[in-house]
């Protein structure tokens, strides 16, 4: 864990420690103590990690908030194939063969009413605590829907990417982000 090397306050690797590698690489090398990702990472971590790893609901303070990712199926109101599209959407979520295919792939979980079908998913290890995936839904929060989300993301990412080079506190960085978002008319 990087914390052992750089002290207790070291929570993010430096550019030198990253050495051009991504967070998945550092995690599988045992050089990153925690990574926030999704269930699609489980097969890679199972294959590449030579240490025991598990999952938990993302930590939080007084109010928790967990990352939530979902697929959405939509039908255009102007479509001349609404009925066929609705059948396709229904099949993707309820057809037993498609549900089984999605469970076997362990890439994503189907949205199904019959929770007993998920036993297969919960029984696979590692990670031992797959139930945390479902527990995190108690804290799921969708990101704000902004018309200019790309512009907001650019401001946020620019400030965050310079934190290592600038000697600023987290509060100063957040204040800078808020100021830039306000100046751009995004808040």
N, C-alpha and C positions, 0 to 999 in steps of 0.2 A: 504494500500500500504506500502511496506517495506520502501520506501523512507521517510515516515513520522516518522518512528521509528529510523532509523539510520542516517538520514541526507541526504541532496540532492545528495551527491556523492555515495550513496549506491545503486548500480544498480543490484546486484546479491545476492541472499540469501546465507548465510553461511551454512556450513554443519549442524550446530546446528539448524538453522532456517528450514532447509530441514527436519531434523529429520527422515531421511529415506523415505520421501515422494518424489514423482516426481513433475515436474513443473505443470502437469495437476491438481494434488491435490491442490497445493498451489494456482493456479489460481482460481479454483472453490471455495476455501475457502476465496477468496478475499484478499489473502496475497501476490499475485504477480501481479504487475500492467500491465505487458504485456507478452504475450507468442507468440512465432512463431511456428505455426503448420499449418495444412491444413483443408480443408472443412470437413474432416472426423471427426473433433472434435466438429463440431456444435451441433450434437444431444446430446452429453455428456454435453456440456456447457449449452445447453437449459434446460436439465433435472436437472443439479446439481447446477447451479449458482443462488443464490437468490438475485442477483443484475443485473442491466442493463449492458450488455456488447455488444460490436460491433467490427467490423473489419475495418482496414484501410490498405492502401498500406504501406509496410514496410518503415519506415523513412530512410532518407539518407541525405548525404551532397550534394556536387556539382553533384555527379553522384549516382543515385539510382541503386540498384540491388535487385531484389526480388527472393526469393526461388521459384523454379519451379519443379514440380513433374509431371511426365507423365508416362503412361503405353506405352510400345512399343510392337508391335507384329512383329515377324520375322518368316521367313520361311527359313529353311536350304537349301542351294543350292543342297545338296545331297539327299534331301527328295524325296521319290517316291510318295508323296501325296501333291505335290505343289498346284495343282488345288483345292483340298479339303481345304487345309490350307488357301489359298487365299479367298475362299468363307466364311470360318469361320471368318477370320479377317474382311472382308467386313461386315458380319452380326453384329459383335460386335460393329462396328462403325456406322452402318446405318439402321439396321433392326428396324422398329418402336417399336416393342414389347420390344426388348432389350434396346433401347434408353429409353423407358418409365420406364423399370425396374431400370435402372441406375439412372434416375432422381428421381424416387420414393424412392430409397434407400438413396439418398443424400450423398452417400459415395464418389462419384467421378462424374465428368462431362464427358459426351460422347463428342467425337470430331465429331461434326456434322456441316454441311454447313447451315442448316436451323436454324438460330439463334432464330426464333420465338418460337421454341420448348423449349428454355431456360427460357421463361417467368415464367413457373411453378416454376423453381428453384429460380428466382429472387423475387418472391412474398412471399416466406416463410420467416417468422421472428420468433425469432431473428436469425441472426443479421439483423439489418435494412439496413446496407450498403453492401449487398451481391454483389453489382456491383463492389466493390473493388477487388473482385476475378478476374474479367475481366480487371479492370484498371491496376492491378499489372502485367499483361502480357506485358504492355508497357516497363517494366523494368526486364523482365525475363532473367535470366542468368544461363546457365548450368554450373555446376562445371567443372573444368578442367579434361580432361580424361587422367589419369595417369596409366601406366601399373602397377605401384607399389602403387596404391591408398591406399591399406590397410596399407602399411608401413608408408606412409605419414600421414594417419589418426592417426596411433598409436603415432607418434611423436607429432603431434599437440595436440591430446587428453591428452597425458602425461604432456605436459607443461601446458595446460589449467587447468587440474585437480589439479595441485599443486599451482596455483596462490594464493589461500586463505592462504596457509601455508607460502608462500614466500612473502617477502615485495619487490615486483617488480612492475614497471610501465607497462602499456600496451605496450609501445614501447620496453622495455627490454624483455618482453615475446615474442613479435613478432620477435625481433632480434634473440632470442634464438631459436625459431622455424626455422627461415630461416637458421641459422648456422647449426642446426642439419640436416635439409633437404639437405643442400649443402654437408655436410660431408657424408651423406648417398648416395649421387649421385642422389638425386631426384629432384634437381633444376638445 
